[in-house]
Amino acid sequence: MPETAIQVAGTFNVAYLSFDDFKKIVINDYRIGYESRQASILGRREVLTGKAKFGIFGDGKEVAQLAMAKAFRNGDWRSGYYRDQTFMFATGMSNLREFFAQLYANPDIEKEPASGGRQMNCHYATRFLDTDGNWINQVETKNCASDISTTAGAIPRLLGLAYASKLYRQNKELSYLDKFSVNGNEVAFGTIGNGSTSEGAFFETFNAAGVLQVPMAISIWDDAYAISVPASLQTTKEDISEILKGFQREEGTNGFEIFKVRGWDYVALCETYERAISLCREEHVPVLIHVTEMTQPQGHSTSGSHERYKSKDRLAWENDHDCLVKMREWMIATAIATPEDLDAMEAEAKKYVRECQREAWNELADIITVELNETAKDLEALADISAYRDDLMEIVSELRSSVDPGRKDIVSATRKALRLTVNEDSAERRALQVWLKDEIGKNDVRYNTKLFSNTIESPLKVPVINAQYEDDARLVDGREVLNACFDANFDRDKRIVAFGEDLGAIGDVNQGFAGLQNKYGDIRITDTGIRETSIIGQGMGIAMRGLRPIAEIQYLDYLIYAMTIICDDLTSLSYRTMGGQKAPVIIRTRGHRLEGVWHSGSPMGMILSAMRGLHICVPRDMTQAAGMYNTLLRGDEPALVIECLNGYRLKEKLPTNVGEFTVPLGKAEILSEGNDITIVSYGSTLRIVMEAVPELAKLGINVEVIDPQTLYPFDIDNLCGASLKKTSKLLVVDEDVPGAGSAYIMQRILEAQGGYYALDAQPRSLTAKEHRPPYGSDGDYFTKPSLDDVIDTVYSMMSEANPAKYPAIY
């Protein structure tokens, strides 16, 4: 497992230092900042010469990040964005070789541990899982949650990382989890550009942190622009800390402590961070450090030049107030270093950065060169015995002359050669076929793995335990089954917490948590404000710190508010860190049939397209939901559970092992056996389908009904495909819009399971209409699949196949 050397940040409290020691600290800081600047400059050149695809760097932000690093301790967390390279170097969570390895997209996690070449440069992460997927000791390391590019996207998870410290401090039952926290003393550091503070995710999370009073420290890097857009078009009063003054904590209130400091003032920055973080750490007060007068010497990224949108006066000001220029001037003025000393140090730093860059480039290029030469020789051997010798040698010539070749060039040349010689057979060609298959497999591992953690604790590996019932098992409301399930799990596992709108005091709007806050306390079962984005972020951050959150979104329709944090951050976390990080949060919500445009949604196509990386659970009733929660809470991967809104008061038997039985993910279930037609459905429409079964039997039609139970993963045992071999007809019943969830299900059955070859009739889908459902029972009947719709559609399909036996009804 790759590891990064951890450097203990020095203190700036000069009362305990000799002047010589103080000078050493300052000079070392300047060296780190200068090396970081040279890495930015050299990195930009590498992009412009074509060796790297894209570059975005942290130049101009160095001095503030040096100061922030001094306050960062083992056990702390960073959740930031792509300007923080100096901070990462200063804390030892990254280094120059890893910086350049990521720039070149090296897929070797030993060389590029943040993402294994899956993320663009300056997207940082530390690996807090070992190679088997087990947690490492987080209190002994400095920790960095994996960066994402979306602006303000890292802020919602920051709330959860900080909230975990509050839980560890206030809930003494968690003291045994000593590799995740030391009495909640950890601070979660967040960074964001001034332009990105205009995003709703920032304001929503900022407000939530002020309410919750968590040890969260947000630094705003303010260089007065967001790409080309100036602060005057971004922020009221052109000053984010000015408009956030209402959040300033006062005696007897909650809120933030707000600090403001200039980004080129090394001494003030060090003093500000020491004061702010001490307050944050000791008193669990969120703090905002607004760092102003920053610069961006190379512009936003390699995709453009800031000379296009900055005035000459602004550019001149930036040259004069460059933080490293100002720090250098201060060091000389205070006799910390002479110009000659700094000149020599800077020259050495440039040389060192260049050495790191060359080493990172050669580590990847040398391997690819060897692979290229070996493949070229194999292609030449094929050419020697082929009728297409000249064409094959041209392929070899093009391959050998590639500028900065990658594995795609090698594989593409081989595929082209095999296509060219498709009608030939030789040992040389067969050897290339074997090599190609092996190479595609290797690259599949490099680029297409770890969507889920796939550890020994995967929910797919949780043992199946069937629900058990007494002979005289009583019938209860479905909500009572859920309530008993949650009660048993909260008693079993002290790591479990739940939070959401109306979840605590009233036990959620459908009473699944009724009475549980009184039993387990409001630190474990908590009400939140109306803030879906930060609810998911809160859950994600908590999960990254070893706890087991259930984050509730009151209605499925409102999951859309949290789409960014779910699809950009949570679902891609395991993939983009190549299994180095995980966040096993369970998102609980409810949807499907009710009444009204915004309380009856089933946007499953959207969810399935945008949320790969979540287990998508669609239980047909509350007993199934309980079994899924039991499974997920024993696993270590994130999931979405969508309960049926109209099922909470329907009667179900209460299992005796309500907190123990499990429903396996990806395992479909046959609810009704038949040989005329296969119907696949889930959730609330499944109940309608089952009501149609006896009615269809009266018409001489025997229906096989299959509940996939989870849409992702989908029917891993190919139960649907096997059913089609018997019935040869397929109907998918779905509450989503046409061509959405039903199209996904058909792709899985007809293509992935080979069901197409078993059909003797056109497959059909029965879905909701194109629009959202209107209010009222009549609106529901005429816009979503009804009992009559199911019966008539099935009969129509049978009539098309055998009109003599099933004459048209209408």
C-alpha positions in Angstrom: 0.0 0.0 0.0 1.4 3.4 -0.9 2.2 5.7 2.0 3.1 9.3 2.1 5.7 10.5 4.6 4.1 12.6 7.3 5.8 15.8 8.3 4.9 17.4 11.6 4.1 21.0 11.1 6.1 23.3 13.3 4.6 25.9 15.6 4.9 29.6 15.0 4.9 30.5 18.7 8.2 32.3 18.9 8.1 32.5 22.7 9.4 28.9 22.8 12.0 29.3 20.0 15.5 30.7 19.7 15.9 33.1 16.8 18.0 30.5 14.9 15.2 27.9 15.3 12.7 30.5 14.2 14.7 31.3 11.1 15.0 27.7 10.2 11.2 27.3 10.3 10.6 30.4 8.2 13.3 29.5 5.6 11.9 25.9 5.4 8.4 27.3 4.9 9.7 29.6 2.1 11.5 26.7 0.5 8.3 24.6 0.4 6.3 27.5 -1.0 8.9 28.2 -3.6 9.1 24.6 -4.7 5.4 24.6 -5.0 5.5 27.6 -7.2 8.1 26.0 -9.4 5.9 22.9 -9.6 3.1 25.1 -10.9 5.2 26.8 -13.5 6.8 23.5 -14.7 3.5 21.7 -14.6 1.9 24.3 -16.9 4.8 23.9 -19.3 4.3 20.1 -19.4 0.7 20.6 -20.4 1.5 23.1 -23.1 4.1 20.8 -24.5 1.6 18.0 -24.7 3.0 15.6 -22.0 0.0 16.2 -19.8 -3.6 16.7 -20.7 -4.7 19.6 -18.5 -3.3 21.6 -15.6 -4.7 23.6 -12.7 -2.4 24.8 -10.0 -2.2 26.5 -6.6 0.2 29.4 -7.5 -0.5 32.5 -5.6 -1.9 30.7 -2.6 1.3 29.4 -1.1 1.9 31.5 2.0 -1.6 31.2 3.4 -1.4 27.4 3.0 1.9 27.3 4.8 0.3 29.0 7.7 -2.7 26.7 7.6 -0.4 23.7 7.6 1.1 24.7 10.9 -2.3 24.3 12.6 -3.0 20.9 11.0 -2.4 17.9 13.3 -2.6 14.2 13.1 -6.2 13.1 13.1 -7.4 16.3 11.3 -9.1 16.3 8.0 -8.9 18.3 4.8 -11.8 18.7 2.4 -10.7 21.2 -0.2 -10.2 21.9 -3.8 -7.6 22.0 -6.5 -5.5 25.0 -5.3 -4.1 23.4 -2.1 -0.8 21.8 -3.4 1.4 23.9 -1.0 -0.7 22.8 2.0 -0.4 19.2 0.9 3.4 19.5 0.5 3.7 21.3 3.8 1.8 18.7 5.8 3.5 15.8 4.0 0.2 14.4 2.7 1.6 14.7 -0.8 5.0 15.5 -2.4 6.4 16.7 -5.7 6.9 13.2 -7.2 3.2 12.4 -6.6 2.2 15.8 -7.9 3.9 15.1 -11.2 2.8 11.5 -11.3 -0.8 12.7 -11.1 -0.2 15.3 -13.8 0.9 12.4 -16.1 -2.0 10.2 -15.0 0.2 7.4 -13.8 -2.2 4.5 -12.9 0.2 3.0 -10.4 -1.1 3.8 -6.9 2.3 3.3 -5.5 3.4 6.4 -7.6 0.1 8.3 -7.5 -1.7 7.2 -4.4 -4.5 9.9 -4.5 -6.3 8.3 -7.5 -4.1 5.9 -9.4 -4.2 8.2 -12.5 -8.0 8.6 -12.4 -8.2 12.3 -11.4 -6.6 15.3 -13.0 -3.8 17.0 -11.3 -4.1 18.8 -7.9 -7.0 16.6 -6.9 -5.7 15.2 -3.6 -6.5 12.3 -1.3 -4.9 10.2 1.3 -5.6 6.5 1.4 -7.4 5.6 4.7 -8.1 2.0 3.6 -5.4 -0.7 3.3 -5.2 -3.0 0.3 -7.9 -5.3 1.8 -10.3 -2.4 2.4 -9.8 -2.2 6.1 -9.6 1.2 8.0 -6.2 2.4 8.9 -5.7 4.4 12.1 -6.9 7.8 11.3 -5.7 9.5 14.5 -2.1 8.6 13.6 -2.2 10.2 10.2 -3.1 13.5 8.6 -6.2 12.8 6.5 -7.5 14.3 3.2 -10.9 13.4 1.7 -10.7 13.0 -2.1 -11.1 16.2 -4.1 -13.7 16.8 -6.7 -13.7 19.5 -9.4 -17.3 20.8 -8.9 -17.2 24.2 -7.3 -18.2 24.1 -3.6 -18.7 20.4 -4.0 -16.3 19.5 -1.2 -18.0 21.7 1.4 -21.1 19.5 2.2 -18.9 16.5 3.1 -16.8 18.9 5.3 -19.8 19.3 7.5 -19.9 15.5 8.2 -16.2 15.3 8.8 -16.5 18.0 11.5 -19.8 16.6 12.8 -18.1 13.3 13.5 -15.8 15.0 15.9 -18.9 16.3 17.8 -20.3 12.8 17.9 -17.1 11.3 19.2 -16.8 13.9 21.9 -20.4 13.8 23.1 -21.3 10.1 22.7 -19.1 8.3 25.2 -20.4 5.0 23.9 -18.1 5.6 20.9 -14.9 5.7 22.9 -13.9 2.2 21.8 -13.4 3.6 18.2 -10.0 5.0 19.2 -8.5 4.8 15.8 -11.0 7.3 14.4 -10.9 10.0 17.1 -9.3 11.2 20.3 -12.3 12.6 22.2 -13.4 14.6 19.2 -10.3 16.8 19.2 -10.0 16.7 15.4 -10.7 19.7 13.2 -12.1 19.5 9.6 -10.3 22.0 7.4 -12.2 23.1 4.3 -10.9 25.4 1.4 -12.9 27.1 -1.3 -12.3 29.9 -3.8 -14.1 33.2 -3.3 -16.1 32.7 -6.5 -17.4 29.3 -5.4 -18.9 30.8 -2.3 -21.8 31.9 -4.6 -22.9 28.3 -4.8 -25.9 27.2 -2.8 -24.0 24.2 -1.4 -21.7 26.7 0.4 -24.4 28.8 2.0 -26.5 25.7 3.0 -23.6 24.0 4.6 -22.3 27.2 6.3 -25.7 27.7 8.0 -25.8 24.1 9.1 -22.4 24.3 10.7 -23.4 27.4 12.6 -26.4 25.6 13.9 -24.6 22.4 14.8 -21.5 24.0 16.3 -18.9 21.7 14.9 -15.1 22.0 14.6 -15.1 23.1 11.0 -12.6 25.6 9.7 -13.3 27.1 6.2 -10.6 29.0 4.5 -11.7 31.2 1.5 -8.9 31.9 -1.0 -9.9 35.3 -2.3 -8.1 36.4 -5.5 -11.0 38.6 -6.5 -11.9 36.5 -9.6 -13.8 33.3 -10.5 -12.0 32.4 -13.7 -12.8 35.7 -15.6 -15.7 36.9 -13.5 -14.8 39.6 -11.0 -16.1 39.7 -7.4 -18.3 42.6 -8.3 -20.4 40.1 -10.3 -20.1 37.3 -7.8 -20.6 38.6 -4.3 -22.8 41.3 -2.7 -20.4 44.1 -1.5 -17.6 42.2 -3.2 -16.7 40.7 0.1 -17.9 37.3 1.4 -17.0 37.9 5.0 -18.8 41.2 5.1 -22.1 39.5 4.0 -21.6 36.7 6.5 -21.2 38.9 9.5 -24.7 37.9 10.6 -23.3 34.5 11.4 -20.7 35.9 13.8 -21.1 34.2 17.2 -22.2 36.5 20.0 -22.6 35.8 23.7 -25.5 33.4 24.2 -25.8 32.5 20.5 -24.4 29.9 18.2 -22.7 30.8 15.0 -19.2 31.3 13.6 -16.0 33.1 14.5 -14.9 35.1 11.5 -11.4 36.1 10.7 -10.0 38.2 7.9 -6.3 38.3 6.9 -4.3 39.3 3.8 -2.9 36.4 1.8 0.7 37.9 1.5 1.2 38.6 5.2 3.1 35.6 6.5 3.2 36.7 10.2 -0.5 37.7 10.3 -1.5 34.5 8.6 0.4 32.3 11.1 -1.0 34.2 14.0 -4.6 34.1 12.6 -4.5 30.4 11.9 -3.0 29.6 15.3 -5.8 31.5 17.1 -8.6 30.4 14.8 -7.8 26.7 14.9 -7.2 26.6 18.6 -10.6 28.1 19.2 -12.2 25.7 16.7 -10.4 22.6 18.2 -11.0 23.4 21.9 -14.4 24.9 21.9 -15.9 23.2 18.9 -16.8 26.4 17.3 -16.8 26.7 13.5 -14.5 29.3 12.1 -14.2 31.2 8.8 -10.8 32.5 7.7 -11.3 34.9 4.8 -7.9 35.3 3.1 -7.9 38.3 0.9 -5.5 40.0 -1.6 -4.4 36.7 -3.1 -3.1 36.4 -6.6 -3.2 33.8 -9.4 0.0 34.4 -11.4 -0.7 31.8 -14.1 -4.4 32.4 -14.4 -7.2 29.9 -13.7 -5.7 26.9 -15.6 -3.8 25.9 -18.7 -7.0 26.4 -20.8 -6.5 30.2 -21.0 -4.6 33.3 -20.1 -5.7 35.8 -17.4 -4.2 38.6 -19.4 -7.4 38.5 -21.5 -9.6 39.7 -18.6 -7.4 41.5 -16.1 -6.4 45.1 -16.5 -2.7 46.2 -16.7 -3.1 47.8 -13.3 -4.5 44.6 -11.8 -1.7 42.6 -13.3 0.9 45.0 -12.0 -0.7 44.9 -8.5 -0.6 41.1 -8.6 3.1 41.2 -9.4 3.9 43.5 -6.5 1.7 41.6 -4.0 2.7 38.1 -5.0 2.8 36.3 -1.7 6.2 34.8 -2.2 7.6 38.2 -3.3 6.2 39.8 -0.2 7.5 37.0 2.1 10.9 37.2 0.5 11.0 41.0 1.1 10.0 40.5 4.7 12.6 37.8 5.3 15.4 40.1 4.0 14.1 43.1 5.9 14.0 41.2 9.2 17.5 39.6 8.7 16.0 36.1 8.5 17.9 35.6 5.2 20.1 37.5 2.9 19.3 37.9 -0.8 22.3 35.7 -1.7 21.1 32.9 0.7 17.6 33.0 -0.9 19.1 33.1 -4.5 21.1 30.0 -3.7 18.1 28.2 -2.1 15.8 29.1 -5.0 18.3 27.8 -7.5 18.5 24.5 -5.6 14.7 24.4 -5.3 14.3 24.8 -9.1 16.8 22.0 -9.7 15.0 19.7 -7.2 11.6 20.3 -8.7 13.0 19.5 -12.1 14.5 16.3 -10.9 11.2 15.2 -9.3 9.4 16.0 -12.6 11.8 14.0 -14.7 11.7 11.1 -12.3 7.9 11.0 -12.4 7.8 11.2 -16.2 10.5 8.5 -16.6 8.8 6.2 -14.2 5.8 6.0 -16.5 7.5 6.6 -19.9 10.1 4.0 -19.4 7.6 1.3 -18.7 5.5 2.3 -21.7 8.6 2.4 -23.9 9.4 -1.2 -23.0 5.9 -2.3 -23.7 5.9 -0.4 -27.0 9.1 -2.0 -28.2 8.0 -5.5 -27.3 4.7 -5.0 -29.1 6.4 -3.5 -32.1 8.7 -6.6 -32.3 5.6 -8.9 -32.2 3.9 -6.9 -35.0 7.1 -7.1 -37.1 7.1 -10.8 -36.6 3.6 -11.0 -37.8 4.5 -8.8 -40.8 7.3 -11.2 -41.8 4.8 -14.0 -42.5 1.8 -12.0 -43.5 0.5 -11.1 -47.0 -0.1 -7.6 -45.6 3.5 -7.0 -44.7 3.7 -3.4 -46.1 0.5 -2.4 -44.3 1.7 -3.9 -41.0 5.1 -2.3 -41.2 3.4 1.0 -41.7 1.4 0.4 -38.5 4.7 -0.4 -36.7 6.4 2.7 -38.2 3.5 4.9 -36.9 3.7 3.3 -33.5 7.5 3.7 -33.1 7.2 7.4 -34.2 4.5 8.3 -31.7 5.3 11.4 -29.7 4.9 10.7 -25.9 3.0 7.4 -26.6 0.6 5.9 -24.2 -0.9 2.4 -23.8 -3.8 3.4 -26.0 -1.4 3.7 -29.0 0.0 0.3 -28.4 -3.3 -1.4 -28.0 -4.8 0.5 -30.9 -2.0 -0.5 -33.2 -2.5 -4.2 -32.2 -6.2 -4.1 -32.8 -5.7 -2.5 -36.2 -3.2 -5.2 -37.2 -5.5 -8.0 -36.1 -8.4 -6.5 -38.1 -6.1 -6.3 -41.1 -5.1 -10.0 -40.8 -8.5 -11.3 -39.9 -8.4 -14.0 -42.6 -5.0 -15.2 -41.7 -4.0 -17.8 -39.0 -0.5 -18.1 -37.6 1.3 -18.6 -34.3 2.4 -14.9 -34.4 -1.2 -13.7 -34.8 -2.5 -16.0 -32.1 0.2 -14.7 -29.8 -1.0 -11.1 -30.4 -4.5 -12.1 -29.7 -3.5 -13.6 -26.3 -1.4 -10.5 -25.6 -4.3 -8.2 -26.5 -6.8 -10.0 -24.2 -4.3 -9.9 -21.4 -3.5 -6.2 -21.9 -7.2 -5.2 -22.1 -7.7 -7.1 -18.8 -4.8 -5.1 -17.2 -6.2 -1.8 -18.3 -9.7 -2.9 -17.1 -8.1 -3.1 -13.7 -6.4 0.2 -14.1 -9.4 2.1 -15.2 -12.7 0.2 -14.7 -12.5 -1.2 -11.1 -13.5 -0.2 -7.6 -16.9 1.3 -8.4 -17.7 -0.3 -5.0 -15.2 -1.2 -2.3 -15.7 -4.9 -2.8 -14.1 -5.8 0.5 -14.8 -8.8 2.7 -17.4 -6.5 4.3 -19.3 -5.8 1.1 -23.1 -6.0 1.6 -23.1 -8.5 -1.3 -21.2 -10.9 1.1 -23.5 -10.5 4.1 -24.9 -13.9 4.9 -28.6 -14.4 4.0 -30.8 -14.9 7.1 -34.5 -15.6 6.3 -37.2 -13.8 8.2 -38.8 -16.0 10.9 -42.3 -15.8 12.2 -44.4 -17.2 15.0 -47.3 -19.4 13.9 -49.6 -16.7 15.2 -47.5 -13.7 14.1 -49.4 -10.6 14.5 -50.2 -8.2 11.7 -48.9 -4.7 12.2 -48.6 -1.5 10.1 -45.6 -1.6 7.8 -44.2 1.3 9.7 -44.0 -0.7 12.8 -41.9 -3.3 11.1 -39.4 -0.6 10.1 -39.5 0.9 13.6 -38.7 -2.4 15.2 -35.9 -2.9 12.7 -34.3 0.4 13.5 -34.7 -0.1 17.2 -32.9 -3.4 17.1 -30.0 -2.1 14.9 -29.5 1.0 17.1 -29.3 -1.2 20.1 -26.9 -3.6 18.3 -24.4 -1.1 16.9 -23.5 2.1 18.7 -21.9 3.5 15.5 -25.3 4.0 13.8 -26.8 7.5 13.7 -29.7 8.9 11.8 -30.7 12.4 10.9 -33.1 14.2 8.6 -36.1 16.6 8.4 -38.7 15.7 11.1 -36.8 12.5 11.9 -36.2 13.0 15.6 -38.9 14.5 17.7 -41.8 13.2 15.7 -40.1 10.0 14.5 -40.3 10.9 10.8 -43.4 11.9 8.9 -44.4 8.2 8.5 -43.4 7.1 12.0 -40.6 4.7 11.1 -38.5 6.3 13.9 -41.3 6.9 16.4 -40.1 7.0 20.0 -36.5 6.2 19.1 -35.0 9.6 19.8 -36.4 9.4 23.4 -34.7 5.9 23.7 -31.4 6.6 22.1 -30.9 10.3 22.6 -30.8 13.3 20.2 -27.1 12.9 19.5 -27.9 9.7 17.6 -31.3 10.5 16.1 -31.4 14.1 15.1 -33.7 16.6 13.4 -32.1 18.8 10.7 -33.2 21.8 8.8 -34.5 21.7 5.3 -31.1 21.2 3.6 -30.9 18.1 1.4 -27.5 18.8 0.0 -25.8 19.1 3.4 -27.8 16.2 4.8 -26.1 13.9 2.3 -22.7 15.6 2.9 -23.2 15.2 6.6 -23.7 11.5 6.1 -20.8 11.1 3.8 -18.3 12.8 6.1 -19.5 10.8 9.1 -19.2 7.6 7.2 -15.6 8.4 6.2 -14.8 8.6 9.8 -16.0 5.1 10.8 -19.6 5.7 11.8 -22.7 4.3 10.2 -25.1 7.1 9.2 -28.7 6.9 7.9 -29.3 10.2 6.1 -32.9 10.8 5.4 -34.3 12.7 2.5 -38.0 13.1 3.3 -39.3 12.5 -0.2 -37.7 11.0 -3.3 -38.7 14.1 -5.3 -36.4 16.2 -3.2 -33.4 13.9 -3.7 -32.8 16.2 -6.7 -31.6 18.9 -4.4 -28.7 16.6 -3.3 -27.9 15.3 -6.8 -24.5 17.1 -7.0 -23.1 15.7 -3.8 -24.5 12.2 -4.5 -23.4 11.8 -8.1 -20.2 13.9 -8.1 -18.8 12.9 -4.7 -20.4 10.0 -2.9 -21.0 7.6 -5.8 -17.5 8.1 -7.4 -15.5 8.1 -4.1 -14.4 4.4 -4.2 -13.7 4.6 -8.0 -11.8 7.8 -8.1 -9.5 6.8 -5.2 -9.0 3.3 -6.7 -10.4 1.8 -3.5 -8.5 4.1 -1.2 -11.5 5.7 0.5 -15.1 4.7 1.2 -18.2 6.3 2.8 -20.9 3.7 3.6 -23.8 6.1 4.1 -27.3 4.8 3.7 -29.7 7.3 2.1 -33.3 6.7 3.2 -36.2 8.1 1.3 -39.7 7.3 0.1 -41.5 7.8 -3.1 -43.7 6.3 -5.9 -47.5 6.4 -5.7 -49.3 9.1 -3.7 -50.9 12.3 -5.0 -49.4 15.5 -6.2 -46.7 16.7 -8.6 -44.0 16.7 -6.0 -44.9 13.8 -3.7 -45.3 10.9 -6.1 -42.1 10.9 -8.1 -40.3 7.9 -9.4 -37.3 9.4 -11.2 -35.5 6.0 -11.4 -34.0 6.6 -14.8 -32.3 9.7 -13.5 -31.1 7.9 -10.4 -29.8 4.9 -12.3 -27.9 7.0 -14.8 -26.4 9.5 -12.3 -25.8 7.4 -9.2 -23.7 4.4 -10.3 -21.7 3.6 -7.2 -24.8 3.3 -5.0 -26.8 0.2 -4.3 -30.3 1.1 -5.4 -32.8 -0.7 -3.3 -36.5 -0.7 -4.2 -38.4 -2.8 -1.6 -42.0 -3.6 -2.3 -43.0 -3.5 1.3 -41.6 -2.5 4.7 -40.5 -6.0 5.6 -38.3 -6.1 2.5 -37.0 -2.7 3.4 -36.1 -3.8 6.9 -34.2 -6.8 5.5 -32.3 -4.5 3.2 -31.4 -2.1 6.1 -30.2 -5.1 8.1 -27.9 -6.1 5.2 -26.6 -2.6 4.4 -25.8 -1.9 8.1 -23.6 -4.9 8.2 -21.8 -4.0 4.9 -19.5 -1.2 4.1 -20.9 0.4 0.9 -23.2 3.3 0.2 -26.9 2.7 -0.7 -30.2 4.4 -1.5 -33.3 2.8 -0.1 -36.6 3.9 -1.5 -39.6 3.0 0.6 -43.1 2.9 -0.8 -45.0 5.9 0.3 -48.4 4.2 0.3 -47.2 1.2 2.2 -46.6 2.4 5.7 -50.1 1.6 7.0 -50.6 -1.6 5.1 -50.6 -4.7 7.3 -47.6 -7.0 7.4 -46.4 -9.8 9.7 -43.8 -8.9 12.2 -40.8 -11.2 12.0 -39.4 -12.5 15.3 -35.8 -11.7 14.0 -36.7 -8.2 12.7 -33.3 -6.8 13.3 -31.4 -9.8 12.1 -32.9 -11.2 8.9 -31.3 -10.0 5.7 -32.4 -9.5 2.1 -29.6 -10.1 -0.3 -28.8 -7.4 -2.8 -29.0 -8.2 -6.5 -31.2 -11.3 -5.9 -34.5 -11.2 -7.7 -37.5 -13.1 -6.4 -40.3 -14.8 -8.2 -43.6 -13.8 -6.6 -45.9 -15.7 -8.9 -45.0 -18.6 -11.3 -46.5 -18.8 -14.8 -45.5 -19.8 -18.3 -47.3 -17.3 -20.5 -45.6 -14.0 -19.9 -42.9 -12.5 -17.6 -43.7 -9.3 -15.8 -40.9 -7.5 -14.1 -41.8 -4.7 -11.7 -40.8 -3.2 -8.3 -41.9 -0.9 -5.6 -45.6 0.2 -5.5 -46.5 -1.0 -9.0 -45.5 -4.5 -8.0 -48.6 -4.6 -5.7 -50.8 -3.6 -8.6 -49.2 -6.3 -10.8 -49.9 -8.9 -8.1 -53.5 -7.8 -7.9 -53.7 -8.4 -11.7 -52.4 -12.0 -11.5 -55.7 -13.6 -10.4 -57.7 -11.4 -12.9 -55.5 -12.5 -15.7 -55.8 -16.2 -14.6 -59.6 -15.8 -15.1 -58.7 -14.9 -18.7 -56.6 -18.0 -19.1 -53.2 -16.2 -18.8 -50.6 -17.5 -16.4 -48.2 -14.7 -15.4 -44.7 -15.0 -13.9 -44.0 -12.0 -11.7 -40.4 -11.1 -10.8 -39.4 -8.5 -8.2 -35.7 -7.6 -8.8 -35.6 -6.1 -5.2 -32.6 -4.0 -6.1 -32.1 -2.2 -9.4 -28.4 -1.9 -8.9 -27.1 -4.5 -8.8 -29.8 -6.1 -11.0 -30.7 -9.7 -10.9 -27.2 -11.1 -10.7 -28.5 -14.7 -11.0 -30.3 -13.9 -14.3 -33.6 -15.0 -13.0 -35.4 -12.7 -15.5 -33.5 -14.2 -18.5 -34.3 -17.7 -17.3 -38.0 -16.8 -17.0 -38.1 -15.5 -20.6 -36.8 -18.9 -21.8 -40.0 -20.3 -20.4 -42.5 -17.5 -21.3 -40.9 -15.8 -24.4 -42.8 -12.6 -23.6 -41.7 -9.6 -21.4 -43.6 -6.7 -19.9 -41.8 -4.2 -17.6 -44.1 -2.2 -15.4 -42.5 1.0 -14.1 -43.7 4.3 -12.6 -41.0 6.3 -14.2 -41.5 8.2 -17.5 -41.3 6.2 -20.7 -37.8 5.0 -21.7 -36.3 5.7 -18.3 -36.2 3.0 -15.6 -37.9 0.5 -17.9 -35.2 1.0 -20.6 -32.6 0.2 -18.0 -34.4 -2.9 -17.0 -34.8 -4.1 -20.6 -31.2 -3.5 -21.3 -30.2 -5.7 -18.4 -32.6 -8.5 -19.4 -32.5 -8.4 -23.2 -28.8 -7.6 -23.7 -26.9 -8.4 -20.6 -28.9 -11.6 -19.8 -29.4 -12.6 -23.4 -33.2 -12.5 -23.1 -33.6 -11.1 -26.6 -33.0 -14.6 -28.1 -35.9 -16.1 -26.1 -38.5 -13.6 -27.3 -41.3 -14.5 -29.7 -43.1 -11.1 -29.3 -42.1 -7.5 -29.0 -41.2 -6.7 -25.4 -43.4 -4.0 -23.9 -43.2 -1.4 -21.1 -46.0 0.0 -19.1 -45.0 3.3 -17.5 -46.3 6.6 -16.3 -47.0 9.4 -18.7 -44.3 11.9 -19.9 -45.3 14.5 -17.2 -45.3 14.5 -13.5 -48.5 13.0 -11.9 -51.3 15.4 -11.1 -53.1 15.6 -7.8 -56.1 13.3 -6.9 -57.1 9.7 -7.4 -58.4 10.3 -10.9 -55.1 12.0 -11.9 -53.2 9.0 -10.5 -55.4 6.5 -12.4 -55.0 8.2 -15.7 -51.2 9.0 -15.5 -49.6 6.0 -13.8 -50.0 2.2 -14.4 -53.3 1.0 -13.0 -54.7 -2.5 -12.4 -56.8 -2.1 -15.6 -53.7 -1.0 -17.5 -51.7 -4.1 -16.5 -54.6 -6.5 -17.3 -55.2 -4.9 -20.7 -51.6 -4.6 -21.7 -50.9 -8.3 -20.9 -54.0 -9.4 -22.7 -53.1 -7.3 -25.7 -49.7 -8.9 -25.9 -51.3 -12.4 -25.7 -53.8 -11.4 -28.3 -51.1 -10.3 -30.7 -49.5 -13.7 -30.4 -52.7 -15.8 -30.5 -55.8 -13.7 -31.6 -57.9 -16.8 -32.0 -57.5 -17.7 -28.3 -57.4 -14.1 -27.1 -59.7 -12.0 -29.3 -59.4 -8.2 -29.0 -61.3 -6.7 -26.1 -61.7 -3.2 -27.5 
